[in-house]
Amino acid sequence: METEILEQSNVLDNLLCTHVNDNNYILFDIPTDIEKVVLVASGSSYHCARYAADLFGNVANIEARAIYSSEFLLKSTVPHESSILYVFITQSGETSDTNSALQKAKELGMRTLCITNKKGSSIWEGSDFQIDCHAGEEKSIAATKSLTTQMLCCTLLVLKYAAHKGIDISHYIDELKTLSNFVEETYKLYPKIKKAAAFLSKYKNIVVAADGISYAIAKEAALKIKETSYINVYSSILGEFMHGHVAVLNSKQALIYISISEMNYTAIKNLNKIKEEYNPPICIIGCSNEKIKSRFNIDISCESSIVKSFCIVVIIQLLALEIAKKLGRNVDKPHGLHKVVKI
């Protein structure tokens, strides 16, 4: 797991060079007459889908939603207008419920696109359009480089649609060209991450909260810690957390807050209310604020919110790894877990 985390700066740089030419043109093919996007995935790939759905709205002004593959299969009615593109995200290309969801979409006559790390896989062969993640083999059960390459593919997909709508994407491409350097800078935070991990490993219950697009990363953080350390960790949108869920802080719990962008007034107010009424240790990953009393703040200086998203994902991967190591877990062979593929 650690090896694959530390490969990410090179893997992301290679992916960018593969899919973007010297003229900043994004090379893969897409259907152009699209008004809405539905992204379908499971596990970490769903968190990528959730992130991408927000990015579609924020950058390309395209309505998008993310849905779990298993949930999509259970729905009797799903969106099926001709202007919709279905995007299926799976690392192996053989994820059973995601492949079943693809078949359901195709039966409805939907156009489909897959983002996968496996050319020639079932999802690749079954989709109308394909994007290769170029992550190389991922041996770790916990998704690391497969997730960040999926995120980059989704980002490029969003930018391709934005460009098609006449939006200038040049500054976004320029920012992405700095991505590998910022990920390298993120690795230098490892000593600070280890200190936070040593502290958090003492807690059996952890809440990971966030707002807006950061919530997708909060969900990924909760999953990463949970699957590697077996700690009871769950994620919540901070505003929703204040509606009853906050009562769990009456028991001994730590709170992690993730913020890609500068904290807004409401987040500051809610975190201070939590601190005043429940006094949990607060660890902030990303942008903090001097009005917040946090036990740890792990951040990297980066003006691009998109690039910073990747850096924060790397931080939470390293944090999960170190918490697991502190607890003596085997991160490469978590008990009872395996990659879910077609049987």
C-alpha positions as CSV (number, residue, x, y, z in Angstrom):
1,M,0.0,0.0,0.0
2,E,2.8,2.4,0.9
3,T,4.7,1.7,-2.3
4,E,1.6,2.4,-4.4
5,I,0.8,5.6,-2.5
6,L,4.3,6.9,-3.2
7,E,4.0,6.0,-6.9
8,Q,1.2,8.4,-7.4
9,S,3.2,11.5,-8.5
10,N,4.8,9.6,-11.4
11,V,1.6,7.7,-12.3
12,L,-0.5,10.9,-12.4
13,D,2.1,12.6,-14.5
14,N,2.2,9.7,-17.0
15,L,-1.6,9.7,-17.2
16,L,-1.7,13.4,-18.0
17,C,0.9,13.1,-20.7
18,T,-1.0,10.2,-22.2
19,H,-4.4,11.9,-22.4
20,V,-3.4,15.5,-23.0
21,N,-1.2,16.6,-26.0
22,D,1.2,19.4,-26.3
23,N,-1.6,21.8,-27.4
24,N,-3.5,21.0,-24.2
25,Y,-6.1,19.0,-26.2
26,I,-7.7,16.1,-24.3
27,L,-7.3,13.1,-26.6
28,F,-10.1,10.6,-25.7
29,D,-13.4,10.5,-27.5
30,I,-16.8,11.4,-25.9
31,P,-20.3,11.8,-27.2
32,T,-20.9,15.5,-27.6
33,D,-24.7,15.9,-27.4
34,I,-24.9,15.4,-23.7
35,E,-27.0,17.4,-21.2
36,K,-26.8,15.2,-18.1
37,V,-24.4,12.7,-16.6
38,V,-25.0,9.8,-14.3
39,L,-21.9,8.2,-12.7
40,V,-22.2,4.6,-11.4
41,A,-19.6,2.9,-9.2
42,S,-18.9,1.1,-5.9
43,G,-16.4,1.6,-3.0
44,S,-13.7,4.1,-3.6
45,S,-14.7,4.4,-7.2
46,Y,-18.1,5.8,-6.0
47,H,-16.2,8.4,-4.0
48,C,-14.5,9.4,-7.3
49,A,-18.0,9.5,-8.9
50,R,-19.3,11.7,-6.2
51,Y,-16.3,14.1,-6.6
52,A,-16.8,14.1,-10.3
53,A,-20.5,14.8,-10.1
54,D,-19.8,18.0,-8.1
55,L,-17.0,18.9,-10.6
56,F,-19.3,18.6,-13.6
57,G,-21.6,21.2,-12.0
58,N,-18.9,23.5,-10.8
59,V,-16.7,23.6,-13.9
60,A,-18.8,22.4,-16.9
61,N,-22.2,23.6,-15.8
62,I,-23.6,20.1,-16.5
63,E,-26.1,18.4,-14.2
64,A,-24.6,15.2,-12.8
65,R,-25.3,12.7,-10.1
66,A,-23.5,9.7,-8.6
67,I,-25.2,6.5,-7.6
68,Y,-23.9,3.3,-6.0
69,S,-23.9,0.4,-8.5
70,S,-25.9,-1.9,-6.1
71,E,-28.5,0.9,-5.5
72,F,-28.8,1.5,-9.2
73,L,-29.6,-2.2,-9.7
74,L,-32.4,-2.1,-7.1
75,K,-34.2,0.9,-8.6
76,S,-37.3,0.2,-10.6
77,T,-37.0,3.5,-12.4
78,V,-33.8,5.2,-13.4
79,P,-33.0,8.3,-15.6
80,H,-33.1,7.2,-19.2
81,E,-33.5,10.4,-21.4
82,S,-31.5,10.3,-24.7
83,S,-29.4,13.3,-23.6
84,I,-27.9,11.4,-20.6
85,L,-24.4,9.8,-20.6
86,Y,-23.9,7.0,-18.1
87,V,-20.3,6.8,-16.8
88,F,-19.2,3.5,-15.1
89,I,-16.1,3.6,-12.9
90,T,-14.2,0.5,-11.8
91,Q,-10.6,-0.2,-11.1
92,S,-10.6,-3.8,-12.3
93,G,-13.2,-3.5,-15.0
94,E,-14.7,-6.7,-13.5
95,T,-16.6,-5.3,-10.5
96,S,-19.8,-7.5,-10.5
97,D,-22.5,-5.0,-9.6
98,T,-21.0,-2.2,-11.7
99,N,-21.0,-4.5,-14.8
100,S,-24.6,-5.5,-14.0
101,A,-25.4,-1.8,-13.9
102,L,-23.8,-1.3,-17.3
103,Q,-26.0,-4.0,-18.7
104,K,-29.1,-2.4,-17.2
105,A,-28.2,1.0,-18.8
106,K,-27.6,-0.6,-22.2
107,E,-30.9,-2.4,-22.1
108,L,-32.5,1.1,-21.7
109,G,-30.6,2.2,-24.8
110,M,-28.3,4.6,-22.9
111,R,-24.9,5.7,-24.1
112,T,-22.2,4.4,-21.9
113,L,-18.6,5.4,-21.0
114,C,-16.2,3.5,-18.7
115,I,-13.2,4.7,-16.7
116,T,-11.1,1.7,-15.8
117,N,-7.6,0.5,-15.2
118,K,-8.0,-2.6,-17.3
119,K,-8.2,-2.6,-21.1
120,G,-10.1,-5.5,-22.5
121,S,-12.0,-6.1,-19.3
122,S,-15.8,-6.7,-19.3
123,I,-16.6,-3.1,-18.6
124,W,-14.2,-2.0,-21.3
125,E,-15.7,-4.3,-23.9
126,G,-19.3,-3.5,-23.0
127,S,-19.0,0.3,-23.0
128,D,-19.5,2.6,-26.0
129,F,-16.6,4.9,-24.9
130,Q,-13.6,4.0,-22.8
131,I,-11.0,5.9,-20.8
132,D,-7.9,4.1,-19.6
133,C,-6.5,5.0,-16.1
134,H,-3.0,3.8,-16.8
135,A,-2.3,3.2,-13.1
136,G,-0.4,0.0,-13.6
137,E,-1.1,-3.1,-11.5
138,E,-2.5,-2.2,-8.0
139,K,-1.8,-5.0,-5.6
140,S,-3.1,-3.3,-2.4
141,I,-6.7,-4.1,-1.4
142,A,-7.1,-0.5,-0.4
143,A,-7.4,1.6,-3.6
144,T,-4.8,4.3,-3.8
145,K,-3.3,5.0,-7.2
146,S,-6.3,3.5,-8.9
147,L,-8.5,6.1,-7.2
148,T,-6.4,9.2,-7.9
149,T,-6.0,8.1,-11.6
150,Q,-9.8,7.7,-11.8
151,M,-10.1,11.2,-10.3
152,L,-7.8,12.6,-12.9
153,C,-9.6,10.8,-15.7
154,C,-12.9,12.2,-14.4
155,T,-11.4,15.7,-14.2
156,L,-10.2,15.5,-17.8
157,L,-13.7,14.3,-18.8
158,V,-15.3,17.3,-17.1
159,L,-12.8,19.6,-18.8
160,K,-13.5,18.0,-22.2
161,Y,-17.2,18.7,-21.9
162,A,-16.5,22.2,-20.6
163,A,-14.3,23.0,-23.6
164,H,-17.0,21.6,-25.9
165,K,-19.4,24.2,-24.3
166,G,-17.0,27.0,-25.1
167,I,-15.5,27.3,-21.6
168,D,-11.8,28.2,-21.5
169,I,-10.1,25.3,-19.8
170,S,-6.5,26.4,-20.4
171,H,-5.9,27.5,-16.8
172,Y,-7.2,24.1,-15.5
173,I,-4.8,22.2,-17.7
174,D,-1.9,24.4,-16.6
175,E,-2.8,23.7,-13.0
176,L,-3.0,19.9,-13.7
177,K,0.5,20.1,-15.1
178,T,1.7,21.0,-11.6
179,L,-0.1,18.1,-10.0
180,S,2.9,15.7,-9.7
181,N,5.0,18.4,-8.1
182,F,2.4,19.1,-5.5
183,V,1.9,15.4,-4.8
184,E,5.7,15.2,-4.2
185,E,5.4,18.2,-1.8
186,T,2.6,16.3,0.0
187,Y,4.9,13.4,0.7
188,K,7.0,15.8,2.8
189,L,4.2,16.0,5.2
190,Y,4.7,12.4,6.2
191,P,6.3,13.1,9.6
192,K,3.3,15.3,10.6
193,I,0.9,12.7,9.3
194,K,2.5,10.1,11.4
195,K,2.1,12.2,14.6
196,A,-1.6,12.7,13.8
197,A,-2.0,9.0,13.1
198,A,-0.4,8.0,16.4
199,F,-2.9,10.2,18.2
200,L,-6.0,9.1,16.3
201,S,-5.1,5.4,16.6
202,K,-6.1,5.7,20.3
203,Y,-9.7,6.2,19.3
204,K,-12.2,3.4,18.5
205,N,-14.6,5.9,17.0
206,I,-13.9,8.7,14.5
207,V,-16.2,11.0,12.6
208,V,-15.0,12.5,9.3
209,A,-16.9,15.6,8.3
210,A,-16.8,17.9,5.3
211,D,-18.9,20.3,3.2
212,G,-19.5,20.6,-0.5
213,I,-17.1,18.8,-2.9
214,S,-14.8,17.9,0.1
215,Y,-17.5,15.4,1.3
216,A,-16.5,12.9,-1.4
217,I,-13.0,12.9,0.1
218,A,-14.4,12.6,3.6
219,K,-16.2,9.5,2.5
220,E,-13.0,8.1,1.1
221,A,-11.1,8.9,4.3
222,A,-13.7,7.1,6.4
223,L,-13.5,4.0,4.1
224,K,-9.7,4.0,4.0
225,I,-9.3,4.1,7.8
226,K,-12.1,1.6,8.3
227,E,-10.9,-1.0,5.8
228,T,-7.2,-0.9,7.0
229,S,-7.6,-0.4,10.7
230,Y,-11.1,-1.8,11.5
231,I,-12.0,1.3,13.5
232,N,-15.6,2.5,13.6
233,V,-15.3,5.5,11.3
234,Y,-18.1,7.2,9.4
235,S,-18.5,10.3,7.3
236,S,-21.0,13.1,7.3
237,I,-21.7,16.4,5.7
238,L,-21.0,18.8,8.6
239,G,-24.3,20.7,8.3
240,E,-26.3,17.5,8.4
241,F,-24.2,16.1,11.3
242,M,-25.5,19.0,13.4
243,H,-29.1,17.6,13.0
244,G,-29.0,14.9,15.7
245,H,-26.0,12.9,14.6
246,V,-23.8,15.2,16.7
247,A,-25.0,13.4,19.8
248,V,-22.6,10.5,19.1
249,L,-19.9,12.9,20.4
250,N,-21.2,12.3,23.9
251,S,-19.0,9.2,23.7
252,K,-15.3,9.4,23.3
253,Q,-14.7,10.2,19.6
254,A,-12.3,12.2,17.5
255,L,-13.4,14.5,14.7
256,I,-11.6,14.9,11.4
257,Y,-12.7,17.8,9.2
258,I,-11.7,18.0,5.6
259,S,-11.7,21.2,3.6
260,I,-10.3,21.7,0.1
261,S,-11.2,25.4,0.1
262,E,-11.3,28.2,2.6
263,M,-13.8,27.5,5.4
264,N,-17.0,29.3,5.2
265,Y,-18.8,31.0,8.1
266,T,-21.2,28.2,8.7
267,A,-18.4,25.5,9.0
268,I,-16.5,27.7,11.5
269,K,-19.7,28.2,13.5
270,N,-20.5,24.5,13.6
271,L,-17.0,23.4,14.5
272,N,-16.9,25.9,17.3
273,K,-20.2,24.8,18.6
274,I,-19.0,21.2,18.5
275,K,-15.9,22.1,20.4
276,E,-17.8,24.1,23.0
277,E,-20.5,21.5,23.7
278,Y,-18.6,18.2,23.2
279,N,-14.9,19.1,23.2
280,P,-13.6,16.3,20.9
281,P,-10.1,16.5,19.5
282,I,-10.4,18.1,16.1
283,C,-8.0,17.3,13.3
284,I,-8.3,19.5,10.2
285,I,-7.0,18.2,6.9
286,G,-6.8,21.1,4.4
287,C,-7.7,24.7,4.9
288,S,-8.1,25.6,8.6
289,N,-9.1,28.9,10.3
290,E,-7.5,30.8,13.2
291,K,-10.9,30.8,14.9
292,I,-10.9,27.0,15.1
293,K,-9.0,25.2,18.0
294,S,-7.7,22.1,16.3
295,R,-5.3,19.4,17.7
296,F,-3.7,18.9,14.3
297,N,-3.9,20.8,11.0
298,I,-2.3,19.0,8.0
299,D,-2.4,21.2,4.9
300,I,-0.5,22.0,1.8
301,S,-0.3,25.4,0.2
302,C,-1.9,25.2,-3.2
303,E,-4.1,27.8,-5.0
304,S,-5.8,25.3,-7.2
305,S,-8.7,23.5,-5.5
306,I,-8.6,20.7,-8.0
307,V,-4.9,20.0,-7.5
308,K,-5.4,20.3,-3.7
309,S,-8.1,17.7,-3.8
310,F,-5.5,15.1,-5.0
311,C,-3.1,16.2,-2.3
312,I,-5.6,15.8,0.4
313,V,-6.5,12.3,-0.9
314,V,-2.8,11.4,-0.6
315,I,-2.8,12.8,3.0
316,I,-5.7,10.6,4.0
317,Q,-4.2,7.6,2.4
318,L,-1.0,8.0,4.4
319,L,-3.0,8.8,7.5
320,A,-5.0,5.5,7.1
321,L,-1.8,3.6,6.5
322,E,-0.1,4.9,9.6
323,I,-3.1,4.4,11.9
324,A,-3.3,0.8,10.7
325,K,0.4,0.3,11.3
326,K,0.1,1.7,14.8
327,L,-2.6,-0.8,15.5
328,G,-0.5,-3.7,14.1
329,R,-2.9,-4.3,11.1
330,N,-1.8,-6.0,7.9
331,V,-2.8,-3.3,5.4
332,D,-2.1,-5.4,2.4
333,K,-4.2,-8.3,3.6
334,P,-7.1,-6.8,5.6
335,H,-9.1,-9.6,7.2
336,G,-12.1,-10.7,5.2
337,L,-11.6,-8.2,2.4
338,H,-10.8,-8.7,-1.3
339,K,-11.4,-6.7,-4.5
340,V,-14.9,-7.4,-5.7
341,V,-14.8,-8.8,-9.2
342,K,-17.0,-10.8,-11.5
343,I,-17.3,-14.4,-10.5
